[in-house]
Amino acid sequence: MIDKNESKLETNIDLCTVYAFYSQGASFFSCLLSLDEAFLQFSILNGTGGAFTECSKCCDNDFCNIGLCGGGTPRNFLQCLGCSDYTVEISDCNRIEQCGEDEMCYAHRLMASTAQEFRYETGCRPRVQCQGIAQAPIINQCFECCDTPMCNLYKCGSNWTAVMHFQTTTSPAPAYTTLPTTSVWSLPPPHISGLMMININANTILSCTSSEPGVTYTWLYQGSRSLPLGVSVSRGNHLVIFGAKSSNVGTYTCVIYKNGHQAASDANVTIISVKAHVTSVVALPNPPQTGHIVDIHCIATGYPDPTIYWSYTDTMGMTIAPPEISYPDPRTVRINNFEPSFHGGTWWCIAINNMGVDRRSIQM
């Protein structure tokens, strides 16, 4: 007699199990781990009264419990990689599907809408359907079937080369189980070489190389395929920067592709910081003419680009704000109506960046 109140959830979960119940001529087979669950299903189907005997057997091979307790003749189940959600690569799928009667493993590859990569569907298909598709192939697609365990890992151009290790599953195998994720092949990242800290206006070449043969290369700037002015790609894997400036330095990424896989490495190109330096201060026209416009230009170097400030000291040595001036650009001060009594004196250009300060003057 089976005590319905007795819990038997301690069943060894490393083995497949089967329970068989008999009551008043009715029989019921269950491959559930829990005897309580099996008893509950039998009670619902056949009532809870009467005595019944129990058959409880275990085994340690995949799906071996099909033939225990009079449950039928054991048979071989074909297992295939099974993902119907169109993965980028077959190796991205991590589920196993158990095929049904007279079914085969299949792999289906079709081109993605971007026309730059493929998508893969895997699983089980009826043998008749596989044969029909093989006789009428689909344009720009691949559909291949096979009939050995996990054989669709290697179909439709898959580059999966890892050795599969099958494990005995716990109690009867579900429709899908998880594959080991440690065996997924990945493309090693590329190596970028070249001078990445350079002087302002200097040139440099970055070279991207891969240990994996047969890859294709793409360069990105700040994550975009659009490269800034003064930057070009040579022979696919070389990036050339002509005249480094603040508008074309930053993060460059080399992306490599092979068989639907990709890998990337970054190179951070920077300009060497240089203290601000005022090389000259020029007035045009010179000498200035009374009542005319006079532009005073400050020529300064340094990186980051220095910010220009102006200061004026009159002929008495007083620092004042002269009248009728404007700033047509960041490095020019304009005297709109030159008057010697208001504008004669010393004009200072002061250049400042985070590396220091420099100044130079012109006498008007």
MONOR-V936490 format. One record per pair of residues at least 4 apart in sequence whose C-alpha atoms are under 7 Angstrom apart, sorted by the first residue. I is the first residue (numbers start at 0). J is the second residue. D is the distance in Angstrom with one decimal. If there is no record, write none. Layout:
I_J_D + I_J_D
This chain:
0_50_6.4 + 0_51_6.5 + 0_52_6.5 + 6_35_6.7 + 7_33_6.4 + 7_34_6.0 + 7_35_7.0 + 8_33_5.4 + 10_32_6.9 + 12_169_5.4 + 12_170_6.2 + 13_169_5.2 + 14_57_6.2 + 14_58_5.8 + 14_59_5.1 + 14_169_6.1 + 14_170_5.9 + 15_57_5.6 + 15_58_5.5 + 15_59_6.1 + 15_64_5.9 + 15_169_6.3 + 15_170_4.1 + 15_171_5.7 + 16_30_6.0 + 16_32_6.5 + 16_56_5.9 + 16_57_4.7 + 16_58_6.9 + 16_64_6.1 + 16_170_6.0 + 17_29_5.8 + 17_30_4.6 + 17_31_6.9 + 17_55_5.9 + 17_56_5.9 + 17_57_6.8 + 17_64_6.1 + 17_67_6.7 + 18_28_6.0 + 18_29_5.4 + 18_30_6.6 + 18_53_6.8 + 18_54_5.5 + 18_55_4.9 + 19_27_5.9 + 19_28_4.7 + 19_29_6.6 + 19_53_5.8 + 19_54_5.0 + 19_55_7.0 + 19_68_6.1 + 20_26_5.6 + 20_27_5.4 + 20_28_6.7 + 20_51_6.1 + 20_52_5.9 + 20_53_5.5 + 21_25_5.6 + 21_26_4.6 + 21_27_6.8 + 21_51_5.1 + 21_52_6.0 + 22_26_6.6 + 22_49_6.5 + 22_50_6.3 + 22_51_5.0 + 27_41_6.3 + 28_70_6.9 + 29_37_5.7 + 30_171_6.2 + 31_36_6.9 + 31_37_6.2 + 31_170_7.0 + 32_170_5.9 + 33_37_6.6 + 34_38_6.1 + 35_39_6.1 + 36_40_6.3 + 37_41_6.3 + 38_42_6.1 + 39_43_6.3 + 40_44_6.4 + 41_45_5.9 + 42_46_4.7 + 42_47_4.8 + 54_68_6.1 + 56_67_6.7 + 57_64_6.9 + 58_63_6.3 + 58_64_6.4 + 60_167_6.2 + 61_167_5.7 + 61_168_6.7 + 62_171_6.2 + 62_172_6.8 + 63_73_6.5 + 65_70_5.9 + 65_71_6.4 + 65_73_5.5 + 66_70_5.1 + 66_71_4.9 + 66_72_4.9 + 66_73_4.7 + 76_97_6.6 + 76_98_6.6 + 77_97_6.1 + 77_98_5.4 + 77_147_6.9 + 77_148_5.7 + 78_95_6.5 + 78_96_5.7 + 78_97_4.7 + 78_98_6.1 + 78_148_5.2 + 78_149_5.9 + 79_95_5.6 + 79_96_5.3 + 79_97_6.5 + 79_104_5.4 + 79_122_5.9 + 79_123_6.8 + 79_148_5.9 + 79_149_4.4 + 79_150_6.9 + 79_151_6.6 + 80_94_6.0 + 80_95_4.6 + 80_96_5.9 + 80_121_6.0 + 80_122_5.6 + 80_149_5.7 + 80_151_6.5 + 80_152_6.6 + 81_94_5.5 + 81_95_5.1 + 81_96_4.9 + 81_121_4.8 + 81_122_3.8 + 82_92_5.9 + 82_94_6.5 + 82_120_5.8 + 82_121_5.1 + 82_122_6.1 + 83_120_5.0 + 83_121_6.0 + 83_122_7.0 + 84_120_6.5 + 85_118_5.2 + 85_119_4.7 + 85_120_4.8 + 86_91_6.1 + 86_92_6.6 + 86_118_5.4 + 86_119_5.1 + 86_120_6.7 + 87_91_6.8 + 87_117_6.3 + 87_118_4.8 + 87_119_6.3 + 87_259_6.7 + 88_118_6.5 + 88_119_6.1 + 88_259_6.2 + 89_119_5.9 + 89_152_6.5 + 89_157_6.2 + 90_159_6.2 + 90_183_6.0 + 93_177_5.5 + 93_178_4.9 + 94_175_5.6 + 94_176_5.4 + 94_177_5.0 + 94_178_5.8 + 95_175_5.0 + 95_176_5.3 + 95_177_6.6 + 96_122_6.2 + 96_174_5.7 + 96_175_5.2 + 97_174_5.8 + 98_102_5.8 + 98_103_7.0 + 98_123_5.5 + 101_125_6.2 + 101_126_6.0 + 102_123_6.1 + 102_124_5.3 + 102_125_4.3 + 102_126_5.1 + 103_123_5.4 + 103_124_5.5 + 103_125_6.2 + 103_126_5.7 + 103_144_6.3 + 103_145_5.8 + 103_146_5.1 + 104_122_5.8 + 104_123_4.7 + 104_124_6.4 + 104_144_5.4 + 104_145_5.3 + 104_146_5.9 + 104_150_6.9 + 104_151_5.9 + 105_121_5.7 + 105_122_5.7 + 105_123_5.8 + 105_124_6.5 + 105_143_5.5 + 105_144_4.1 + 105_145_6.3 + 105_151_5.6 + 106_119_6.9 + 106_120_5.9 + 106_121_4.6 + 106_122_7.0 + 106_142_5.8 + 106_143_5.4 + 106_144_6.5 + 106_151_5.6 + 106_154_6.0 + 106_155_6.5 + 107_119_5.6 + 107_120_5.0 + 107_121_6.2 + 107_141_5.6 + 107_142_4.5 + 107_143_6.7 + 108_117_6.5 + 108_118_5.7 + 108_119_4.6 + 108_120_6.5 + 108_140_5.6 + 108_141_4.9 + 108_142_6.5 + 108_155_6.4 + 109_117_5.7 + 109_118_5.5 + 109_119_6.7 + 109_139_6.9 + 109_140_4.7 + 109_141_6.6 + 110_114_6.1 + 110_116_6.3 + 110_117_4.5 + 110_118_6.3 + 110_140_6.8 + 111_115_7.0 + 111_116_5.7 + 111_117_5.1 + 111_118_6.1 + 116_259_6.1 + 117_259_6.9 + 124_128_6.7 + 124_129_6.7 + 125_129_6.5 + 126_130_6.3 + 127_131_6.2 + 128_132_6.2 + 129_133_6.2 + 129_144_6.0 + 130_134_6.5 + 131_135_6.6 + 132_136_5.7 + 137_141_6.9 + 141_155_5.8 + 142_155_7.0 + 143_154_6.4 + 143_155_6.6 + 145_150_6.2 + 145_151_6.7 + 152_157_6.8 + 152_159_6.5 + 153_157_5.2 + 153_158_6.9 + 153_159_6.2 + 159_184_6.6 + 161_182_5.8 + 168_172_5.8 + 186_260_6.3 + 186_261_6.2 + 186_262_5.9 + 187_262_6.4 + 188_262_4.9 + 188_263_5.4 + 188_264_6.1 + 189_207_6.4 + 189_208_5.6 + 189_209_4.6 + 189_263_6.3 + 189_264_6.0 + 190_207_5.6 + 190_208_5.3 + 190_209_6.3 + 190_264_6.9 + 191_205_6.6 + 191_206_5.5 + 191_207_4.5 + 191_208_6.5 + 191_266_6.9 + 192_205_5.7 + 192_206_5.3 + 192_207_6.6 + 193_204_5.9 + 193_205_4.6 + 193_206_6.3 + 194_203_6.2 + 195_267_6.6 + 195_268_4.6 + 195_269_6.2 + 196_268_6.0 + 196_269_5.0 + 196_270_5.6 + 196_271_6.0 + 197_201_6.4 + 197_269_6.5 + 197_270_5.0 + 197_271_5.6 + 198_270_5.4 + 198_271_5.3 + 199_243_5.4 + 199_244_5.8 + 199_270_5.8 + 200_242_4.0 + 200_243_4.4 + 200_244_5.9 + 201_241_6.9 + 201_242_4.9 + 201_243_5.3 + 202_240_5.5 + 202_241_4.7 + 202_242_5.2 + 202_243_6.2 + 203_239_6.0 + 203_240_5.3 + 203_241_6.9 + 204_237_6.7 + 204_238_5.6 + 204_239_4.6 + 204_240_6.3 + 205_237_5.7 + 205_238_5.0 + 205_239_6.5 + 206_236_6.0 + 206_237_4.6 + 206_238_6.5 + 207_236_5.2 + 207_237_6.3 + 207_253_6.5 + 214_255_6.0 + 214_256_5.4 + 214_257_5.2 + 215_255_5.4 + 215_256_5.3 + 215_257_6.8 + 216_235_5.8 + 216_236_5.8 + 216_253_6.8 + 216_254_5.8 + 216_255_4.7 + 216_256_6.7 + 217_253_5.9 + 217_254_5.1 + 217_255_6.5 + 218_224_6.7 + 218_251_6.9 + 218_252_5.6 + 218_253_4.8 + 218_254_6.3 + 219_223_5.1 + 219_224_4.7 + 219_226_7.0 + 219_251_5.6 + 219_252_5.0 + 219_253_6.5 + 220_224_6.4 + 220_225_6.7 + 220_226_5.7 + 220_250_6.1 + 220_251_4.7 + 220_252_6.4 + 221_249_6.9 + 221_250_5.4 + 221_251_6.2 + 226_230_6.3 + 227_247_5.6 + 228_247_6.9 + 229_240_5.9 + 229_241_5.1 + 229_242_6.7 + 230_239_5.6 + 230_240_4.6 + 230_241_6.2 + 231_238_6.0 + 231_239_5.3 + 231_240_6.8 + 232_237_5.6 + 232_238_4.6 + 232_239_6.1 + 233_237_5.0 + 233_238_6.2 + 243_247_6.4 + 243_248_6.7 + 244_248_6.4 + 248_268_5.3 + 248_269_5.8 + 249_267_5.5 + 249_268_5.1 + 249_269_6.3 + 250_265_6.5 + 250_266_5.7 + 250_267_4.4 + 250_268_6.2 + 251_265_5.7 + 251_266_5.2 + 251_267_6.3 + 252_263_6.6 + 252_264_5.7 + 252_265_4.4 + 252_266_6.3 + 253_263_5.5 + 253_264_5.5 + 253_265_6.4 + 254_261_6.8 + 254_262_5.8 + 254_263_4.3 + 254_264_6.8 + 255_261_5.5 + 255_262_5.5 + 255_263_6.2 + 256_260_5.7 + 256_261_4.4 + 256_262_6.8 + 257_261_6.4 + 272_302_4.9 + 272_303_6.3 + 273_301_4.8 + 273_302_4.8 + 273_354_6.4 + 274_301_5.3 + 274_302_6.7 + 274_352_6.7 + 274_354_4.5 + 274_355_5.2 + 275_299_7.0 + 275_300_5.8 + 275_301_4.4 + 275_302_7.0 + 275_305_5.8 + 275_350_5.9 + 275_351_5.8 + 275_352_5.8 + 275_354_6.8 + 275_355_5.9 + 275_356_5.8 + 275_357_6.0 + 276_299_5.4 + 276_300_5.3 + 276_301_6.1 + 276_350_6.7 + 276_357_5.3 + 277_298_5.9 + 277_299_4.2 + 277_300_6.5 + 277_350_6.5 + 277_357_6.0 + 277_358_5.9 + 277_359_6.2 + 278_298_5.7 + 278_299_5.5 + 279_297_6.2 + 279_298_5.4 + 279_359_6.9 + 280_295_6.9 + 280_296_5.6 + 280_297_4.7 + 280_298_6.2 + 280_359_6.8 + 280_360_6.4 + 280_361_6.1 + 281_295_5.6 + 281_296_5.2 + 281_297_6.6 + 282_293_6.8 + 282_294_5.7 + 282_295_4.3 + 282_296_6.3 + 283_293_5.7 + 283_294_5.3 + 283_295_6.4 + 284_293_6.1 + 287_293_6.3 + 288_337_6.8 + 289_337_5.1 + 289_338_5.5 + 290_336_4.8 + 290_337_5.0 + 290_338_6.3 + 291_335_6.8 + 291_336_5.2 + 291_337_5.6 + 292_334_5.6 + 292_335_4.7 + 292_336_5.4 + 292_337_6.2 + 293_333_5.8 + 293_334_5.1 + 293_335_6.7 + 293_337_6.7 + 294_331_6.6 + 294_332_5.9 + 294_333_4.5 + 294_334_6.3 + 295_331_5.6 + 295_332_5.4 + 295_333_6.3 + 296_330_6.0 + 296_331_4.6 + 296_332_6.8 + 297_330_5.4 + 297_331_6.3 + 297_348_6.1 + 299_350_6.9 + 300_304_7.0 + 301_305_6.2 + 303_352_6.3 + 304_352_6.8 + 305_350_5.6 + 305_351_5.0 + 305_352_4.6 + 306_350_5.6 + 306_351_5.3 + 306_352_6.5 + 307_329_6.7 + 307_330_6.0 + 307_348_6.7 + 307_349_5.7 + 307_350_4.7 + 307_351_6.7 + 308_348_6.0 + 308_349_5.0 + 308_350_6.5 + 309_347_5.6 + 309_348_5.0 + 309_349_6.1 + 310_346_6.0 + 310_347_5.0 + 310_348_6.8 + 311_318_5.6 + 311_319_6.2 + 311_320_6.9 + 311_345_5.8 + 311_346_4.7 + 311_347_6.1 + 312_316_5.5 + 312_317_5.2 + 312_318_4.3 + 312_319_6.3 + 312_344_5.9 + 312_345_5.1 + 312_346_6.6 + 313_317_5.4 + 313_318_6.5 + 313_343_6.4 + 313_344_4.4 + 313_345_6.3 + 314_343_6.6 + 314_344_4.8 + 321_341_6.4 + 321_342_6.5 + 323_334_6.1 + 323_335_5.6 + 323_336_6.5 + 324_332_6.9 + 324_333_5.4 + 324_334_4.6 + 324_335_5.8 + 325_332_5.9 + 325_333_5.1 + 325_334_6.8 + 326_331_5.8 + 326_332_4.7 + 326_333_5.8 + 327_331_6.3 + 327_332_6.9 + 327_333_7.0 + 337_342_6.4 + 338_342_5.7 + 339_343_4.6 + 343_363_5.0 + 344_362_5.8 + 344_363_5.3 + 345_360_6.5 + 345_361_5.8 + 345_362_4.7 + 345_363_6.2 + 346_360_5.4 + 346_361_5.4 + 346_362_6.4 + 347_358_6.8 + 347_359_5.8 + 347_360_4.2 + 347_361_6.7 + 348_358_5.6 + 348_359_5.5 + 348_360_6.0 + 349_357_5.9 + 349_358_4.4 + 349_359_6.8 + 350_356_5.7 + 350_357_5.3 + 350_358_6.1 + 351_355_6.0 + 351_356_4.6 + 351_357_6.7 + 352_356_6.6
